[in-house]
């Protein structure tokens, strides 16, 4: 039963929901820290399989005990009970061991990161509310910068516009002009758009990671993207990460079915394709770099996506010290979705053994440590910020190496069972005719 369940869950999420792990059975246990430590081996799917294993084992034991002829079931009852107790002891022993380990950190000054939390639930409907929300976030950001080296904003607060262009892009009216002049014009224009970001970071003397919309121009089309922009007090706009997963359904192309995914209506945004390291420095020690791996909103619900991000940066020599998520829940009116996000973030922290930070609008600002402990979380319905102290972290996990190996094996088992049943019910009789003696 647990193997079948796990295989079906992986198939459901990846085939029909693009790998997004919303409303999974394992999310009910995200506060059971001892149990969920096995996620760094099996991923979050392992916890769901464990729950089903315990439930099905208890059902078998109860059904065997309720049988009138106990002499025929004593061996099966004892065997099932032994396996159940052994697995439970192994899982919980591993959990206790992991939680007893000190959080991996190097000596030195930590980096202090402030996570903003907004409450604007009407920003889509009312322009005045939008301006008020921006003003409130600015006040919170300026207050937070007094205590923090880095200030992380929620997704899509759209405080400033920003645009980029490909190297071969030429604006209308500039055709025929020398390319050097065109490139200079575009560079000057980008500096103008980057100036408000630079001014914000300069005035607060803090690094800001801001969620906003950006526009990317090419000779053939213009893309509108949801992005995270890193602003440095000295250098201005340094790095930009574009959101990969745009919606809750069919946006994460796990099976690479390009022709099928072209049929999915993408409303108004394009998806990002690159993972970018955000290099952060404490105010008190600019010689020490901290690497942040940033993802936006739904990105954080895709376990394989976050794992690939972390591994990609590690291979490039930018091993992440912290994972940062920026979200915006202004369009949601259900508190349950906020809890599901927190549960997903807890599993991402354990799977990669990295601290996980989240800044959210109309949601929870959250600081989660590598063992999945929620160190601090914003209050519901309150505009505020929380402070996270992050040390350098070079820890690794088996899940980072193997990914969703366990649910994939379960899915293969399910496929083999289906093939066997089909062959046995449809093919064996016809094949037996060929070998029937004449």
N, C-alpha and C positions, 0 to 999 in steps of 0.2 A: 504493500500500500504506500509507504513513504517514497519508494522509488518511482512508482507510477505518478503520485501527486507532484513530486518535484519535477519530473520530466514534462508533465502537462503544464505546470506553472511556467516553466522556462519557455515552452513553445507558445503558450498564450501571450506572454509578455513580449516576446521577440517577433513572433509572426504577425500578431494582430495589434500590438500596441508599441511596436518599435523598440522594445527593451525597457520601457518605462515601468518602474516597479511600484505603481500606486496600489493602495488597498490590498496589500499582500498579507497573508496570514502571519508572517513573521513580524509585521509592524506592530502587532498587539503586544509584543514582548520587548520593545526597545528600551524599556526602563529596567528590565531584568538583566542587569549587567553581567552576572555570573554566567548565565545561559548564553548570551549572544557573543561571547568572546570567540567562539568557534567560527565566527564570520571571517576572521583573518585566514582561515583555511578553506572553508566551504562557501564563502560568500553568504549573503543574507538567505539564499535558498536553503542552506543547511539548517537554519533555525526552523523554517517551515517544515522541512522533512522530519526534523526531530519531534516537533509537536505532533505531526501525524503518526510517527512511529510510536510515541508514547500512548496516544489515544487508541490506535489499532491494537497494540499489545495488550492494553487493559481490557479491551473488548474481547480479545481471544481468551484471556485468562478468566474473565467473568463467564463467558459462554461455556468454557470447559468446566468451571466449578459448578455451573447450574445443571450440567448433564447428570442424569440420575446414575448412570453407570460410570462412576469415577475411576474404576480400575482400568478402563480403556483409555483414560485421558490423563492419568497421573504423570506419564513421561512427557507428554506434550505440554502440560501445565507447568511443570518444573523447568523445562527447557525455555519456554517463553519468558517465565519470570526471571530466570538467570540472565538471559540476554538483555532484558529490560533493565534490570538492576545494574548490570555491568556497563551498559551504554550510558545510563544516567550518571553513574559514578564517574565515568571517564569524562563526560562533557562538563560536569560541574567541577571536577578536579582541575581540568584545564582552565576553566573560568577563574577559579580561585587563584591558580598560579599566575595567570596573566594580570589579574588585578593587584596581586602582591608585588609585582615588578614596579620599580620606580619609572616614572615617565622619562623616556630618553631625552636628554638635554646635554648640551655642552656648556662648559663654564663661560662666563662672560655676561655682558649686559643683554637683557632680553629686549625685544622690540615691543612697544606698546601700541596696540591697534584699537581704535574706537569704532564701534559698529552702530550706525544710525538706525533708528526705528521710527517710522512715520505712521500716521493713522488716517490719512486722507482717503476715505472711501467714496468720495464724490468727485474726485479729480477728473473723471471721464465725463461727467455730466455738467459740470459747472465751471466756467472759466475763472470766475472769482475765487472759487475754492482752490483751483489749481494755483493761482498766484499766491493765495494765502499759504498753501502747503509748501510751496517753494520758499516763501519767507520764513516759515517755521523751521524747515530743514536747514536753511542758512544759519539761523540762530543756534540751532543744536550743533551744527558742524563747527561753528566758531567757538562754542563752549567746549566741545570735545577736543578741539585742537590744543587747548591749554594743557591737557593731560596726556595727549597721545602723539606718537611719531607719525602714525598713519590714520587717516579717517576714511572709512569705507561707507559709501552712500548706497541706497537701494537701487534696484534696477529701474531704468526708464524714468528718472525724475525730470529729464529733459530741461535742465537748467540753461544750457547753452547749445546751439547747433554746432556741428562740426562736419567737415567734408574731407574726403581723400580722392585721389585720382590715380589711374594707372599711368605708366610712363609714356604710353602712346596716345593718351587722351588729349584732344585739342578742342577747346570750347568753341561754340558758334561765334563766328565773326573773327576768329583768329586763324582760320585756314589760310595757308600761304605765308604765314609769318615764320621767321626762323625758329627752329625748335628750342634753341637756347633762350630766346625771349619768351616763348610760351612756358617753358619750364620755370623760368624766373617769376613770371606772373602768377603761376599756380602756387609756387612756394611762398610768395609774398601774401597771397590770399589766404593760404593755410595759416600763416603766422597771425593774420588778423583774427581768424576764427579761434586760434589757440590762445589768444591773449587773455580772454576772460578766465580760462582755466588756470593759466599761469598766475594771473593776479590773485585768484583765490588761494592757491598754494603759497604764494609769496607773502600775502598778508597774514596768513595763519602760521607760516613757517612749518608746515606739515605737508607730508605727501597725501594727496587725495586720490582715491579710486572712485570715479564717478560713473554711475550708470546713465547713459543717455543714448539718443538716436544719432547715428552717423549716416553719411551719404557717400557712396563710392561710385565715381564716374569712370566709365570706359567708353571707347568709341561706339560701342553697340548699345549699351544700356546704362541705366542708373540703378544702383542697388540701395535699398534702405535697410539698415541693419540696427539691431539692438546691441550696444557695445558697452564695454567697460574701459574707461580712459584713465591712465595713470598720469597724474600731474605732479611734477617735482617743483619745489620752490625755486630752484636754480635753473633747471633745464626746461621747464615748461612741460608740454605733452611729450611723454617718453614712449609709452607703449599703449597699444589698443588691442583688446580681445573682443571678438565678435561672437555672439551667442550662436551655438551650434543647433540646439534643439528648440524649435520655434513654437511647438504646440504639444498638447498632451497625446496626440494620436498620429502615428505614421510619419513622424518627422525625423526619427533616428533610424537610418536605413541599415539595419543590422545585416540583412541578407543580400544587400547590394542589388535589389531588384529595381534598377533605375527606370526601366520602362513602366513599371507599375507605379512607382512613386511620382512619376511625372503627372499622373492622373489626379494626384491629391491637390486640391486647391490651396495654394499658399496665398494668404490674403494680401498682405502688404509688405512683408519683410522677406529679405533673403537670409540664408543661413551662413554662418561663418565656417571656415574650413581649417584654420590654423590654431595651434596652441602656442601661447606666448608667455614666457616667464616674466613676472613682475618683480623687479629687483628693488627691495626696500632697504632703507638704512635708518638706524636710530639717530635721533638728534645728537645724542651724546657721544656717538662713535660712528662717524661716517665711513670708517675704513672697514666696517663689518657689514657684509651683505646678507640679507635674508631673502629667500626665494619664495614667492607666493604663486600658487597655481589657482587661477581664477576661473570660475564657471558661473553661469547666469541662469537663475530660475530652474527650468525643467532639466537643464544640464545635470544638476545635482541628483536627480532621481535615476539616472542611468549609471549603474554600477560599472559596466564595461567602459563607458565613455570616460568616467573619472579615472579609472585605472589606466587607460591608455594615455590620458593626459599626463598623469604622474610619471609613467614609465618613459614617455617621449621626452619630457624635460630632463629626467634622470640620465637618459642616454646622451643628451646634448650637453651634459655637464652642469645642468641646473637642477640638482636634486631639491625638490620642494621641501620647505620647512613648515608650510602651512597651506591648507586649502581654504579658499574664500569663495563664498556664494553670495550673489546679489539677487534679490527677488522683489517682486511687486505683486501684491495680492489685492489691489484695489478693486478689481472686477469680481472678486469672490465675496460671497455673503455667508459663507459656511465656515465655522471654526474648525471643523474636522479636517479640512484641507491643510490647515496650518499645522496640526498635529502630525499628519502624514508626512509633511515636509521635514519636520524635526526628526521623525523616525528614520526617514531616508538619509538624512545627514549624519545621524548617529552611526548607521551602518557604513557610510562612506568613510567615516573616521576610523572605524575598527578595521575595515577591509584593507585600508592603505596604511594604517598605524600612523596617521598624521592628525594634528589638531585641525578642527573644521570650524570655520567662522561663517556666520550668516548675517547680513544686513538686509532688512526687509521693510517694505512699505505696507502698512495694514497687516503686519504679521509679527513674528518674533525675531528680534535680534538674539543670536545664540552663540555661545562659546562652548564647544565640545572638545574634550581632550582625546588623545589617541586610544584610550581604553573605552571611549563611548560615554564617559561621565559628562553630564550637562553642568558645566562649572557655573555658568550664569546665563540667564534668559530674561529678555524684556518682559514687562508686565503687559497684559492684554489691554488693547485700546488706549495705549499711552504713548505720547511722543517723547522719546528719550534716547539715550545712548548707553551702551555698556562698554566696559574696558576689558580687553584681553591682553594678557602678558605672555608672549610667545618666545620660547627659546629655540635655538637651532636644533633641528631634528633630522637625523639621518637613518631612522629606523626603516626596516623592510618587513615584508610579510609574504607568506606563501601565496596568498591570493594575488598579490601583484605579479607573481611569477606565472601562475597557472590560470588565473581568471576564473571563469564559470565552468571549470572542468567537471565539477560534481553534477550540476543539473544537465550538462551536455551528455554526460555518460548515462544519466537517467533517461534522457530523451531518446538516446540511441537504443537503450534497452526497450523502451516502449515501442519504438519503430520495429525492432526485431520481433517483438511479441506479435504485433499487428501483422507483419509479413508471414510469420509462422502460422497464425490463425487462418489467414486468407489462403495460404498454400494448402494447409491441411483440409480446410473445408471445401475448397474449389479445385485444387490442383492434384491432390494425392490420388483420387479415384481415377482421373483421366490418365495420370502417369502410370498407375498400376496396370492399365490395359496393355501398355507397351511391354511389360515384363511378365504378363500372364503366360504360363506354359501352354503350348498348343497341343 
